Amino acid sequence: MTLTSAEIESQLFQAEAHLAKLQQKQHSDAREDLLAPAASADRVDVDSSNSAATIELYRRAKLAQDRLECFELKRSLLAVLPSFNLDEIPAKNPAQEISLAVSICSCLGILLLQYQYRLEGPESSARFAALQDWYAHLHGVTRQTALCLFRSRIHQVSFPDEEGCHILQRVFSLDLGDDKTVAEENDQLNLRMNQRQIREFSEISRCLIELQIVHDALQATQRHKGPDQPHTKTTFRLPYSWRLDIVDELCRPIAKRLRYHFLEERTAILSGTNNSTRSSHDNSHIECLPEWLFRYLRETTDKGIYSLILEGLQPLIHSVMDSLFLRRLVESTMDEEDLSQQRCEERDSNFHHPSPRRTIHHLYKQYHSQSSSYYLREIVRMARHALRSKSFFAHPDVVGRDCRNCLIVKRGIEQLFLFDDFVREKETEKSSEAATSDVKPQRLVDIFLSSNDGLFQWWLEEERHGAIAVLRECAASTLSSFQSLRKTVRDSDDMDNSLKNISASPHSKQQPPLFPPVSELFVALIHSARKKSNSFSDFQPQNIYLSNVIGPLCSEFLDLVHGEASMLRKRLLARSKSGSGIPLDNELTVNVLEWIGIINGTHIASAILNSCHNEGAKNEILERVSLSMERMRDAMVDDFVSAFVETVVMERAKFASYIMRCPFLLSQPHLEHVPDHRRGQRDSRGNNGGIPSSLHLSTDLNDSYHVLSIAVRACHASLSTVKNMTSSQSNSNSICQLLTYGALIVEDALSKSLSQKLLDIAIDPQGMTPEIHLAGAQQFRYDAMSFVSLFSSTPAVNDGTGPIDRVATASRLMSLSSSQLQQLKEILFDLSSSSTNRRSLFGGSSTMDVEDDSRLSCRLDADSFYSDERVMVEAENMLAAKGFHALALEEALSIINRRV
C-alpha cells in the first residue's frame, strides 16, 4: 500500500509527538525512581519496549519523508523540462537559443529557490546538490554567451555615442509582444539593424537581466543558510562585490576609450609607430589629466548614457522582475508550498530561514533604482584607476619641491570637488529611493585628499591664505570706490539736487550699493567653502576644514567690517569745511547709506553662517563665529546711533539745548511770538492733530530736525531701491528681509533713541518740571509730533507700543484742553476714592461730598489705584478707551498732576 504525502506527514507528526511524550514520561519516572526505586522496577520492561517501537516508527517516517521529498523534486523537475521544445528553434538563431537557455536556467533557479530549505533527507539533499551543480554549469555557459551577444550588438550601434544611446534607449523600452511597435521603431530611428535584429537585441537584454536576477536570488539565500544566521528584513543586502552585468557591458566601451586616451594602452601597431613620441606625451600634459579625464566622463554621461539608464534600462529591469517573480515564482510556487505549508512555517519560525516570498521582496527592493547608482560608482572607479595609474598626486611634476607649479595640484584638487559635485547632482536626479551604501559611488576627495595627511594639510593652508587674500583685495578696492563716490558728490554744483536725485532715483549711479562688494564676496567664499566641506563623507575632515578655513575667513571679515565701521564713524563725526560741525546734506546721505550697506552685508553674512550651521553637523567654531557676526552687526547699529544722535544731533545740531530749555518752556503760561524765519522753509511736517496753526517749530530744533530728516530720507531711499529691485522676483520676500534689514534697523534705532529723550521730558523722572501749562504743552506737542511724523511711514517702528508712540500719547495728554482734562481727572478721582470706601453704606453723608474746585486741586495718588486691583484695571481700561494705552498708569497720573 502506497502512502500519500499527506499521510506520511501525519504519521511523522504523530511519531514526533509520541516520542516527546515518552521522553517527558521517562524524565518524570526517573525523578520518582530516586524516591521509590522498588516501585519503578516493574515499569522498566514496558517502557523500554514502547520506546524502541517509537524510535523505529520515527526512523521509518523520516525515511519515507526523504523518499517523498526526492520524489517531489524529481516531479517538479520533470514538470519544467518538457515545456521546452528544442525543435521549434530555427537554425542559426542565437537569440532564441540564448532565450531558451535562460528560461531553463530561470526554471532551475526557481526550483532551487523553492527547495532551498525544504529538504532534510540524505537522498533528497544529494539530488538537490546535483541539481545545483547542473544549474551552476548551465548558468556560467549561458551568461558568457549572452554577454558576448550583447557586446556585439552594442558595438553595432556605435555605443556610447549619442546616437547609439538613443537607439539603445528605444530598444530597451520596446514591447516584444507588439510587432507593429517594432516596425515603427525601425522606421523612426533609421537603425542600422533590421526588424529581426531589433527583436533579438531586446530579447538578449531581457535574458541577461533575468539570468542575473535569479542567480542573485539564489546567492542571497545561500549567504543566509544555516540556523545560526537569522534572516530578517535588515540582513539582506547586495554584497560589495555584486556586479550588474548589463551595466558593466555599457561601461566597457567607455573604459576602453579611457584606457586609450589617458593610459596609452594601445595596440602593438600603434604603440610601435608612436614609440618615439610616447615618453614626451606622458610628461608634457600630466597637469591636464584631471581636467581632461573628468570632462570626458561628464560629456559621456550627459550625452545620453545616464538618461539611457534612468529611462530605458531601469524600467526594463523592473519589467523583467515583475514578469519573472510575480508571474512565475509567486503564483506558480504557492501551490507547491501549500502542500506542506504547516511544516514550512514551523521551520521558518524555528530556524528563521528566508522564504521565497521574502527573498523576492527584499531582492526587488535592492534592485530598485540601483542601475544609475551602479553606473556612477563605475565611472568614479574609472577616474580613480586613471589617476592612480598615472600617480598624479604623487608625480614629481605635480607635487613636491621640484614641481613645476603649485597651481597644478590645486587645479587638480578643484577638479576632484567639481566631479564629486557632478556625481552628487546626478544622484539627486533620481525620483525614486536612494541607493544602498554598498552601491553608492565613493568620493574622490576622500580617496585622494583627506586620506593623504600631508597633501590635506598643505591644501588647507593654501585654501585659507587664498581666500583671505582675495577678501583683502576686494576690501581695498571697495574702500577706494567709496572715496571716489564721495568726491563725485562733493564736487557737484547743486547739493540739493543731488540729494533729491538720490532719494527719488533708487538706481542712481551716485547711490552706494545695498551692501558692500566685500560682503558679497564673503558670502560667495562661504558658500564655496561650505560646499567643499560637505564634499567629504566623514565628519572629521569636515570639521578640520571648518576650523582651518571657514573660521579664519570669518575672523578676517569681522576685522575688515570693524575697520570700515570705524572709518565711517570718523567721517560722520568729521567737521565740514564750513566749520559748523553739521555734515553737508550729500555727505550725510552717503554716510548713512554706507552704514546701511555695511550693516546689510554683516546681516547677510550672519544669515549665511546660521544656515550653514543649521544644515550640517554642529561645529563650535562655526557657532561662535556666527554669534560674533550677530554681535558685530548689533554693535555697528549702536555705534552709528550713538555717534549720530549724541554728537551730531544733540551737540552740534543743538538738540541738547532744547532739552535744557524744555522745563522752562512747559512752565510758561504764555509763549513769546517767534518770527517765522526757519531754515529755508524746506521742512514740511504732516498733520499735528489739531494744534493751532499759529505754532511753529522751535527755533533751536531747526538743525536737529533737518539732520534727522536727511538720515530718515536715506533709509527710505534704500527701502525704495530694494522694493523696485525685488518686485519682479518670485523669492522677493526672503530677499527683502535680508536687504531691508539695515534701513529698518537704523530707522528704528534712531526713532527709539530720539523718542526716549523726548519721553524723558514729558514724563519728567528727574522732577525738573513741577508744573505744565497749556501753552507750553501745545508747543512741546508740536515739536514732538514734528519728529514723530518723520517715522510714521515705517511699519517696523509704527507698531503702537514703542517709544515714538509713547511720546505722541504723552504730548497729546499734556496738551488737552482744560475741560477735557477736568473730565478725565474727575473720573480718575472717583475711581481712586471708591477704593477707600468712604461713602455710607445706607446713603448717608460722606467725606467725598466736596466742591469741584477742591477735587481738582487734589493730586491723584497712584497707590490708591494699585491697592485695589479692580480699580487699577478699570483705570487702565478707561485710559485705553481715551487713546492713552501707550502710557503706564503711573506715567499718565504724573502728567495729569503736573498740568495746571
C-alpha positions in Angstrom: 0.0 0.0 0.0 1.5 3.3 -1.1 1.0 6.2 1.3 0.3 9.7 0.1 2.3 12.7 1.1 -0.3 13.9 3.5 -0.5 10.5 5.3 3.3 10.4 5.6 3.3 13.9 7.1 0.6 13.0 9.5 2.5 9.8 10.7 5.6 11.8 11.1 3.9 14.4 13.3 2.3 11.6 15.4 5.6 9.9 15.9 7.3 13.1 16.9 4.6 13.9 19.4 4.6 10.3 20.8 8.4 10.4 21.2 8.2 13.7 23.1 5.6 12.3 25.5 7.7 9.2 26.1 10.8 11.4 26.8 8.8 13.5 29.2 7.4 10.4 30.9 10.9 9.0 31.2 12.2 12.1 32.9 9.3 12.1 35.4 9.8 8.4 36.1 13.5 9.0 36.8 12.6 11.5 39.4 10.2 9.0 41.0 12.9 6.3 41.0 15.0 8.5 43.2 12.2 8.4 45.8 10.9 4.8 45.3 13.3 2.5 43.5 11.4 -0.6 44.2 8.1 0.6 42.8 9.6 1.6 39.5 11.2 -1.8 38.7 8.0 -3.2 37.2 7.7 -0.4 34.6 11.2 -0.7 33.1 10.5 -3.5 30.7 7.2 -2.0 29.4 8.8 1.5 28.8 11.8 0.0 27.0 9.6 -1.9 24.6 7.4 1.2 23.9 10.5 3.4 23.4 12.1 1.0 20.9 8.9 0.8 18.9 8.5 4.5 18.8 12.1 5.1 17.6 11.7 2.5 14.8 8.4 4.2 13.8 10.2 7.6 13.7 13.1 6.3 11.6 10.7 4.8 9.1 8.7 8.0 8.9 11.9 10.0 8.3 13.0 7.6 5.5 9.6 7.9 3.9 9.8 11.7 4.1 13.2 11.6 2.4 11.9 9.5 -0.4 8.8 11.7 -0.7 11.0 14.9 -0.9 13.1 13.3 -3.6 10.0 12.2 -5.5 8.6 15.8 -5.3 11.9 17.2 -6.5 12.0 14.9 -9.5 8.4 15.5 -10.3 8.9 19.3 -10.2 11.9 19.0 -12.5 10.1 16.7 -14.9 7.2 19.2 -15.0 9.5 22.0 -16.0 11.8 20.4 -18.6 9.1 19.0 -21.1 7.8 22.6 -21.6 10.8 23.5 -23.7 10.7 22.3 -27.2 14.1 22.4 -28.8 12.8 21.5 -32.3 11.0 24.8 -32.7 14.2 26.9 -32.6 15.3 27.9 -36.1 18.8 27.1 -37.1 21.5 29.8 -36.6 19.3 31.9 -34.3 21.4 32.7 -31.3 18.9 35.0 -29.7 16.2 32.2 -29.4 18.8 29.7 -28.3 20.0 32.0 -25.5 16.4 32.8 -24.6 15.7 29.0 -24.3 18.8 28.5 -22.2 17.9 31.5 -19.9 14.4 30.1 -19.5 15.8 26.7 -18.4 18.2 28.4 -16.0 15.4 30.5 -14.6 13.2 27.5 -14.0 16.1 25.6 -12.4 16.9 28.6 -10.3 13.3 29.0 -9.2 13.1 25.3 -8.4 16.3 25.5 -6.3 14.9 28.5 -4.5 11.7 26.6 -3.7 13.5 23.6 -2.2 16.4 25.5 -0.6 15.3 24.7 2.9 12.7 22.1 2.4 15.0 19.1 2.0 16.4 17.3 5.0 17.0 13.7 4.0 20.3 12.4 2.6 18.9 11.2 -0.7 16.9 14.4 -1.5 19.9 16.5 -0.4 22.1 14.6 -2.8 19.7 15.2 -5.6 19.5 18.8 -4.7 23.3 19.2 -4.8 23.4 17.6 -8.2 20.8 20.0 -9.4 22.8 22.9 -8.1 25.9 21.7 -10.0 23.9 21.5 -13.2 22.5 25.0 -12.7 25.9 26.4 -12.0 27.4 25.0 -15.1 24.5 26.0 -17.3 24.4 29.5 -15.8 28.1 30.0 -16.5 27.9 29.0 -20.1 24.6 30.9 -20.8 25.9 34.0 -19.1 29.1 34.1 -21.2 27.1 33.6 -24.4 24.6 36.3 -23.5 27.4 38.7 -22.7 29.1 38.1 -26.0 25.9 38.6 -27.9 25.0 41.8 -26.1 28.6 43.1 -26.6 28.4 42.6 -30.3 25.0 44.3 -30.5 26.1 47.5 -28.7 29.2 47.6 -30.9 26.9 47.5 -33.9 25.1 50.7 -32.9 28.3 52.7 -32.1 27.7 53.0 -28.4 28.5 55.2 -26.3 27.9 57.9 -28.9 24.8 60.0 -28.5 23.0 58.3 -31.4 23.9 54.8 -30.0 22.5 55.8 -26.6 19.3 56.9 -28.2 19.0 53.7 -30.1 19.6 51.6 -27.0 17.0 53.5 -25.1 14.3 52.8 -27.6 15.4 49.2 -27.8 15.2 48.8 -24.0 11.7 50.3 -24.0 10.5 48.0 -26.8 7.4 45.9 -26.4 8.2 42.5 -27.9 4.6 41.4 -27.9 3.6 44.0 -30.4 5.1 43.6 -33.9 3.7 46.9 -35.0 5.7 48.7 -32.4 8.9 47.0 -33.5 8.2 48.1 -37.1 7.5 51.7 -36.1 10.7 51.9 -34.1 12.7 50.7 -37.0 11.2 53.3 -39.3 11.5 56.2 -36.9 15.1 55.6 -35.8 16.5 54.5 -39.1 18.5 51.9 -37.3 21.5 50.0 -38.6 19.6 46.8 -37.8 16.6 45.2 -39.4 13.4 44.3 -37.6 14.6 40.8 -36.6 17.8 42.2 -35.2 15.9 44.7 -33.1 13.8 41.9 -31.6 16.9 39.8 -30.9 18.7 42.7 -29.3 15.8 43.4 -27.0 15.4 39.7 -26.2 19.1 39.4 -25.3 18.9 42.3 -23.0 15.9 40.8 -21.1 17.6 37.5 -21.0 20.8 38.9 -19.5 18.8 40.7 -16.8 16.6 37.7 -16.0 19.6 35.4 -15.8 21.3 37.6 -13.2 18.2 38.2 -11.1 17.5 34.5 -10.5 21.2 33.9 -9.8 21.3 36.8 -7.2 18.2 35.4 -5.5 20.0 32.0 -5.1 23.2 33.7 -3.9 21.2 35.7 -1.3 19.5 32.6 0.2 22.8 30.7 0.3 24.5 33.5 2.2 21.9 33.1 4.9 22.0 29.4 5.0 22.2 27.9 8.5 20.2 28.2 11.7 22.9 30.4 13.3 22.2 33.2 10.7 18.7 34.5 11.2 17.2 36.2 8.2 15.4 39.5 8.9 14.4 42.5 6.9 17.6 44.3 7.5 20.1 41.4 6.9 19.5 41.0 3.2 21.9 43.3 1.3 23.7 43.1 -2.0 27.3 42.2 -1.4 30.1 44.7 -2.0 31.4 42.6 -4.9 28.0 42.5 -6.6 28.2 43.2 -10.3 25.4 44.3 -12.6 26.3 42.6 -15.9 24.3 44.7 -18.3 25.7 48.0 -16.8 29.2 46.6 -16.9 28.8 46.0 -20.6 27.5 49.5 -21.1 30.6 50.8 -19.2 33.0 48.6 -21.2 33.3 50.9 -24.3 33.8 53.9 -22.0 36.6 52.1 -20.1 38.2 51.1 -23.4 38.3 54.7 -24.7 39.5 55.9 -21.4 42.4 53.5 -21.4 43.3 54.5 -25.0 43.2 58.3 -24.4 44.5 58.6 -20.9 46.5 55.5 -20.1 48.1 54.9 -23.5 47.0 51.2 -23.6 47.1 50.9 -27.3 47.6 48.1 -29.8 51.0 46.8 -30.8 50.9 48.5 -34.2 50.0 51.9 -32.7 52.5 51.6 -29.9 55.2 50.6 -32.3 54.7 53.6 -34.6 54.4 56.1 -31.9 57.1 54.8 -29.6 59.3 57.8 -30.3 56.8 60.4 -29.1 55.2 58.4 -26.3 57.6 59.4 -23.5 57.2 63.1 -24.2 53.5 62.7 -24.4 53.4 61.1 -20.9 55.2 64.0 -19.3 54.0 67.0 -21.3 50.3 67.0 -20.3 50.3 65.4 -16.9 48.9 68.7 -15.4 45.9 68.5 -17.7 45.0 64.9 -16.7 42.2 65.6 -14.1 40.6 68.2 -16.2 40.5 66.2 -19.5 39.6 63.0 -17.7 36.6 64.4 -15.8 35.5 66.4 -18.8 35.4 63.2 -20.9 33.4 61.3 -18.2 31.0 64.2 -17.8 30.4 64.6 -21.5 29.9 60.9 -22.0 27.4 60.8 -19.1 25.5 63.9 -20.3 25.4 62.9 -23.9 22.8 60.2 -23.2 24.1 57.2 -21.3 22.7 58.4 -18.0 19.3 59.1 -19.4 19.5 55.7 -21.1 20.0 54.1 -17.7 17.3 56.1 -15.9 14.6 56.0 -18.6 15.5 52.8 -20.5 17.4 50.3 -18.5 15.9 50.7 -15.1 12.3 50.4 -16.4 13.4 47.3 -18.3 14.8 45.8 -15.0 11.6 46.5 -13.2 9.6 44.9 -16.1 11.7 41.8 -16.0 11.4 41.4 -12.3 7.7 41.9 -12.3 7.2 39.3 -15.1 9.6 36.8 -13.6 8.8 36.9 -9.9 5.2 37.9 -9.8 4.1 35.6 -12.6 6.5 32.6 -12.4 7.7 32.5 -8.9 5.0 33.7 -6.7 1.9 32.4 -8.5 3.4 29.0 -9.6 5.1 28.2 -6.4 2.3 28.9 -3.9 0.5 25.6 -4.8 3.7 23.7 -4.1 4.3 25.5 -0.8 0.7 24.8 0.3 1.3 21.0 0.3 3.5 21.4 3.3 2.6 24.9 4.5 2.4 24.0 8.1 5.7 22.2 8.0 7.5 25.1 6.3 6.0 27.7 8.7 7.3 25.6 11.6 10.8 25.5 10.1 10.8 29.2 9.4 9.8 30.0 12.9 12.4 27.7 14.4 15.4 28.4 12.1 14.4 31.8 10.6 15.2 30.7 7.1 14.2 33.1 4.3 11.1 32.0 2.4 11.0 32.5 -1.4 8.4 35.2 -1.0 10.6 37.1 1.5 13.6 36.7 -0.7 11.8 38.1 -3.7 10.5 41.1 -1.7 14.0 42.1 -0.5 15.6 41.5 -3.8 13.1 43.7 -5.5 13.8 46.5 -3.0 17.6 46.1 -3.6 17.3 46.1 -7.3 15.0 49.2 -7.2 16.8 52.1 -8.9 20.3 50.6 -8.4 21.4 50.7 -12.0 22.0 54.5 -12.1 24.0 54.5 -8.8 25.9 51.5 -10.0 26.9 53.3 -13.2 28.0 56.4 -11.2 30.1 54.1 -9.0 31.8 52.6 -12.0 32.7 55.9 -13.6 34.2 57.0 -10.3 36.2 53.9 -10.2 37.4 54.5 -13.7 38.6 58.0 -12.7 40.2 56.6 -9.6 42.1 54.0 -11.7 43.3 56.6 -14.2 44.6 58.9 -11.5 46.3 56.1 -9.6 47.8 54.6 -12.7 49.4 57.9 -13.6 50.3 58.6 -9.9 49.0 62.2 -10.4 49.1 63.3 -6.8 52.5 61.7 -6.3 54.0 62.8 -9.6 57.2 65.0 -9.2 55.9 67.5 -11.7 52.7 68.0 -9.7 53.6 67.8 -6.0 56.8 68.2 -4.0 59.7 70.6 -4.0 60.6 70.0 -7.7 57.0 70.6 -9.0 56.6 72.9 -12.0 53.9 75.0 -10.3 51.8 74.6 -7.2 48.7 75.7 -9.2 48.8 72.3 -11.0 47.9 70.3 -7.9 45.4 73.0 -6.7 43.6 72.8 -10.1 43.7 69.0 -9.8 42.1 69.2 -6.4 39.5 71.6 -7.6 38.6 69.1 -10.4 38.1 66.5 -7.7 35.5 68.6 -6.0 33.8 69.5 -9.3 33.5 65.9 -10.3 32.2 64.9 -6.9 29.5 67.6 -7.2 28.6 66.4 -10.6 28.1 62.8 -9.3 26.0 64.0 -6.4 23.8 66.1 -8.8 23.2 63.1 -10.9 22.3 61.1 -7.8 19.6 63.7 -6.9 18.1 63.4 -10.4 16.6 60.0 -9.4 13.0 60.4 -8.3 12.9 57.0 -6.6 14.5 55.7 -3.4 18.2 56.2 -2.7 20.7 53.5 -3.4 22.2 51.4 -0.7 25.6 52.3 0.8 27.3 49.4 -0.9 26.3 50.7 -4.4 26.8 54.4 -3.8 29.8 55.9 -5.5 32.8 56.9 -3.4 34.0 60.4 -3.3 37.3 61.2 -4.9 38.2 63.8 -2.3 38.1 61.1 0.3 40.3 58.8 -1.8 43.0 61.3 -2.8 42.8 64.3 -0.5 41.6 63.6 3.1 43.4 60.3 3.2 46.7 62.0 2.4 47.6 63.9 5.6 50.5 65.9 4.1 48.6 66.9 1.0 45.5 67.7 3.0 47.3 70.0 5.4 49.1 71.8 2.6 45.8 72.3 0.7 44.1 73.6 3.8 46.8 76.2 4.3 46.6 77.3 0.6 42.8 77.5 0.8 43.0 79.7 3.9 45.6 82.1 2.5 44.0 82.3 -0.9 40.5 83.1 0.5 41.9 85.7 2.9 44.0 87.3 0.2 41.0 87.6 -2.2 38.9 89.1 0.5 41.5 91.7 1.4 42.0 92.7 -2.2 38.2 93.2 -2.6 38.1 95.2 0.6 40.8 97.5 -0.6 39.0 98.2 -3.9 35.7 98.7 -2.1 37.1 101.4 0.1 38.6 103.3 -2.8 35.3 103.2 -4.6 33.6 104.8 -1.6 36.3 107.5 -1.7 35.6 108.2 -5.4 31.9 108.3 -4.7 32.2 110.9 -2.0 34.5 113.0 -4.2 32.0 112.9 -7.1 29.1 114.0 -4.9 31.2 116.7 -3.1 32.2 118.4 -6.4 28.6 118.6 -7.5 27.3 122.1 -8.1 23.8 121.6 -6.9 23.8 119.8 -3.5 20.1 119.9 -3.0 19.5 118.5 -6.5 22.0 115.7 -5.6 20.0 114.8 -2.5 16.8 114.9 -4.4 18.2 112.6 -7.1 19.4 110.1 -4.6 16.1 110.0 -2.8 13.9 109.8 -5.9 16.0 107.5 -8.1 17.0 104.3 -6.2 19.1 103.2 -9.2 21.1 106.4 -9.3 24.8 105.9 -10.0 25.7 108.1 -7.1 23.9 105.9 -4.5 26.1 103.4 -2.6 25.2 99.7 -3.1 22.8 98.0 -0.8 25.7 96.0 0.7 29.4 96.4 0.0 31.1 94.1 -2.5 33.3 92.6 0.2 30.2 91.2 1.8 29.0 89.7 -1.5 32.4 88.1 -2.0 32.4 86.8 1.6 29.1 85.1 1.0 30.4 83.5 -2.2 33.5 82.3 -0.4 31.5 80.9 2.5 29.1 79.1 0.0 32.1 77.6 -1.9 33.9 76.6 1.3 30.7 75.0 2.8 30.2 73.1 -0.4 33.7 71.8 -0.3 33.3 70.9 3.4 30.1 68.9 2.6 32.0 67.0 -0.2 33.8 65.0 2.5 31.8 62.0 3.6 33.4 61.9 7.1 32.8 64.4 9.8 36.4 64.6 10.8 37.7 66.3 7.6 34.6 68.4 7.5 35.3 69.8 11.0 39.0 70.2 10.1 38.1 72.3 7.1 35.7 74.4 9.1 38.3 75.1 11.7 41.2 75.8 9.3 39.5 77.7 6.5 36.0 79.0 7.3 36.9 80.1 10.9 39.9 82.3 9.9 38.0 83.6 6.9 35.1 84.8 9.1 37.6 86.4 11.5 39.2 88.3 8.7 35.8 89.5 7.5 35.0 90.7 11.0 38.2 92.7 11.1 37.5 94.3 7.7 34.0 95.2 8.7 35.1 96.7 12.0 37.7 98.8 10.2 35.1 100.0 7.8 32.7 100.9 10.6 35.5 102.8 12.4 36.2 104.7 9.2 32.5 105.6 8.7 32.3 106.8 12.3 35.2 109.1 11.8 33.7 110.6 8.6 30.4 111.0 10.3 31.9 113.0 13.2 34.4 114.9 11.0 33.6 118.6 10.8 32.6 120.0 7.4 34.6 122.8 5.7 32.1 125.4 6.7 33.1 124.8 10.3 29.6 124.4 11.7 30.1 120.8 12.7 26.9 119.7 10.9 27.6 117.4 7.9 26.6 118.6 4.5 23.4 117.1 3.1 25.1 114.9 0.5 27.9 113.8 2.8 25.4 112.8 5.5 23.2 111.0 2.9 26.1 109.0 1.6 27.4 108.2 5.1 24.0 106.9 6.2 23.7 104.8 3.1 27.2 103.3 3.7 26.2 102.5 7.3 23.1 100.7 6.0 25.1 98.8 3.4 27.7 97.6 5.9 25.0 96.6 8.3 23.2 94.8 5.5 26.4 93.0 4.5 27.1 91.8 8.0 23.5 90.7 8.4 23.6 88.7 5.2 26.9 87.1 6.3 25.4 86.2 9.6 22.3 84.7 7.9 24.5 82.5 5.7 26.5 81.3 8.6 23.4 80.4 10.5 22.0 78.5 7.6 25.3 76.6 7.2 25.3 75.8 11.0 21.7 74.5 10.9 22.1 72.4 7.8 25.2 70.5 8.7 26.7 69.0 11.8 27.2 71.3 14.8 30.6 72.9 15.0 31.7 75.0 17.9 33.9 77.3 15.9 31.2 78.0 13.3 28.7 78.6 16.1 31.0 81.1 17.8 31.8 82.9 14.6 28.1 83.2 13.8 27.3 84.6 17.2 30.2 87.1 16.8 28.9 88.2 13.5 25.5 89.0 15.0 27.1 90.9 17.8 29.2 92.9 15.4 26.0 93.8 13.4 24.2 95.0 16.5 27.3 96.8 17.8 27.5 98.7 14.5 23.9 99.8 14.8 24.5 101.1 18.3 27.7 102.7 17.2 26.1 104.7 14.4 23.1 105.7 16.5 25.2 106.9 19.4 27.5 108.9 17.2 24.7 110.4 15.1 22.3 111.2 18.0 24.7 112.1 20.8 27.2 114.0 18.7 25.6 115.3 15.5 22.0 115.8 16.7 22.5 116.6 20.4 25.7 118.5 20.4 26.2 120.1 17.0 22.6 120.5 16.0 21.7 122.0 19.4 19.1 119.4 20.4 20.7 119.3 23.9 19.9 123.0 24.4 16.3 122.3 23.5 16.2 119.6 26.2 17.6 122.0 28.8 15.1 124.7 27.8 12.0 122.4 27.8 11.3 122.6 31.6 11.0 126.4 31.2 9.0 126.0 28.0 6.4 123.8 29.7 6.2 126.1 32.7 5.4 129.3 30.8 1.7 130.2 30.8 2.2 132.3 27.7 4.6 132.0 24.8 6.5 134.8 23.2 5.9 135.4 19.5 8.7 133.8 17.3 9.1 135.2 13.8 8.8 132.6 11.0 12.4 132.6 9.7 13.1 128.9 9.9 15.8 127.2 7.8 14.9 127.7 4.2 11.3 126.6 4.8 12.2 123.2 3.4 11.0 121.1 6.3 7.4 120.0 5.7 5.5 118.4 8.6 2.3 116.4 8.5 -0.9 116.7 10.4 -0.2 117.6 14.0 -3.5 116.7 15.5 -5.4 119.9 15.7 -2.6 122.1 17.1 -3.1 125.8 16.4 -1.8 126.8 13.1 0.0 129.8 14.6 2.6 127.5 16.2 5.9 126.8 14.5 8.8 124.5 15.2 11.0 125.8 17.9 13.9 127.8 16.5 16.6 125.7 18.2 15.2 122.5 16.7 15.6 123.5 13.0 19.0 122.0 12.6 18.1 118.8 14.6 15.0 118.3 12.6 16.8 118.8 9.3 19.7 116.5 10.1 17.3 113.8 11.2 15.1 114.1 8.2 18.2 113.6 5.9 19.0 110.3 7.7 15.4 109.1 7.6 15.2 110.0 3.9 18.3 108.0 3.2 16.7 105.0 4.9 13.6 105.4 2.8 15.7 105.6 -0.4 17.3 102.3 0.5 14.0 100.7 1.1 12.7 102.0 -2.2 15.7 100.5 -4.0 15.0 97.1 -2.6 11.3 97.3 -3.4 12.0 98.2 -7.0 14.7 95.5 -7.4 12.7 92.6 -5.9 9.2 93.5 -7.3 9.6 91.1 -10.2 11.3 88.2 -8.4 9.5 85.1 -7.1 11.5 84.9 -3.9 11.1 88.6 -3.1 10.1 88.0 0.5 13.3 86.4 1.6 15.4 88.8 -0.4 13.6 91.8 1.1 14.0 90.6 4.6 17.8 90.5 4.0 18.3 93.7 2.1 15.8 95.9 4.1 17.3 94.9 7.4 19.8 97.7 7.6 17.5 100.6 6.7 14.7 99.3 9.0 17.0 98.7 12.0 18.7 102.1 11.6 15.5 104.0 11.4 14.1 102.0 14.3 17.1 102.7 16.4 17.0 106.4 15.6 13.4 106.7 16.5 13.9 104.9 19.8 16.9 107.0 20.8 15.3 110.3 20.0 11.9 109.4 21.3 13.4 108.3 24.6 14.8 111.8 25.1 11.5 113.4 24.3 9.7 111.0 26.5 12.0 111.9 29.4 10.9 115.5 29.0 7.2 114.5 29.2 7.4 112.0 32.0 10.0 114.1 33.9 11.6 111.3 36.0 14.1 113.8 37.5 11.4 116.3 38.7 12.6 119.2 36.5 9.1 120.3 35.5 6.8 120.6 38.5 4.1 122.4 36.5 2.9 122.1 32.9 0.9 125.0 31.3 -1.3 124.5 28.3 0.6 126.9 26.0 4.0 125.3 26.7 2.4 121.8 26.4 1.0 122.7 22.9 4.3 124.0 21.7 6.0 120.8 23.0 3.4 118.7 21.3 4.0 120.5 18.0 7.8 119.9 18.3 7.4 116.3 19.3 4.9 115.5 16.6 7.2 117.1 14.0 9.8 114.4 14.9 7.1 111.7 15.2 5.9 112.4 11.6 9.3 111.5 10.3 8.9 107.9 11.4 5.2 107.5 10.8 5.5 105.7 7.4 7.7 102.8 8.5 5.8 99.7 9.7 8.7 98.4 11.6 8.7 101.3 14.1 5.0 102.2 14.0 3.7 99.3 16.0 1.8 101.3 18.7 3.9 100.2 21.6 7.4 101.8 21.0 8.8 105.0 22.5 7.7 107.0 19.4 4.1 106.2 20.2 4.5 106.9 23.9 5.9 110.3 23.0 2.9 111.1 20.8 0.5 109.9 23.5 2.2 111.8 26.3 2.3 115.1 24.3 -1.4 114.7 23.5 -2.3 114.1 27.1 -0.4 117.1 28.4 -1.9 119.4 25.8 -5.6 118.5 26.5 -7.9 121.4 26.9 -8.9 122.4 30.4 -12.4 120.9 30.1 -11.1 117.6 28.8 -8.5 117.4 31.5 -11.1 118.3 34.2 -13.4 115.5 33.0 -10.6 112.9 32.9 -9.3 113.9 36.3 -12.8 113.7 37.9 -13.3 110.2 36.5 -9.9 109.1 37.9 -10.6 110.8 41.2 -13.9 109.0 41.6 -12.2 105.7 40.9 -9.5 106.3 43.4 -12.0 107.5 46.0 -14.2 104.4 45.6 -11.3 102.2 46.7 -11.3 103.9 50.2 -15.0 103.0 50.7 -15.8 106.4 52.3 -19.4 106.7 51.2 -22.0 105.4 53.7 -23.5 102.0 53.0 -27.1 103.4 53.5 -26.7 106.6 51.5 -25.5 108.9 54.3 -23.1 111.7 54.1 -19.6 111.1 53.0 -16.2 112.9 53.0 -16.4 112.8 49.2 -19.1 115.5 49.2 -16.7 118.3 48.5 -16.6 121.1 46.0 -15.4 120.5 42.4 -12.6 123.0 42.8 -11.3 121.2 45.8 -11.4 117.9 43.9 -9.5 119.3 41.0 -6.8 120.8 43.3 -6.2 117.3 44.9 -3.4 115.2 43.4 -4.1 111.7 42.2 -2.2 109.1 44.2 -1.0 106.0 42.3 -1.1 104.0 45.5 -4.8 104.3 45.8 -5.1 102.6 42.4 -2.5 99.9 43.0 -4.1 99.0 46.4 -7.2 97.7 44.6 -6.5 95.6 41.5 -10.1 96.0 40.2 -9.9 99.8 40.4 -6.4 99.7 38.7 -7.8 97.6 35.8 -10.8 100.0 35.4 -8.5 103.0 35.3 -6.2 101.4 32.7 -9.2 100.4 30.6 -10.6 103.9 30.8 -7.3 105.5 29.7 -7.0 103.0 26.8 -10.6 103.9 25.7 -9.5 107.6 25.7 -6.5 106.7 23.5 -3.7 106.7 26.1 -3.0 103.0 26.2 0.7 103.5 25.3 1.4 105.1 28.7 1.5 103.3 32.0 -1.0 104.4 34.7 1.7 106.0 36.8 3.1 108.0 33.9 -0.4 109.3 33.0 -1.1 110.3 36.6 2.3 112.1 36.7 1.4 114.3 33.7 -2.2 114.9 34.9 -1.0 116.0 38.3 1.6 118.5 36.9 -0.8 120.0 34.5 -2.3 123.3 35.7 
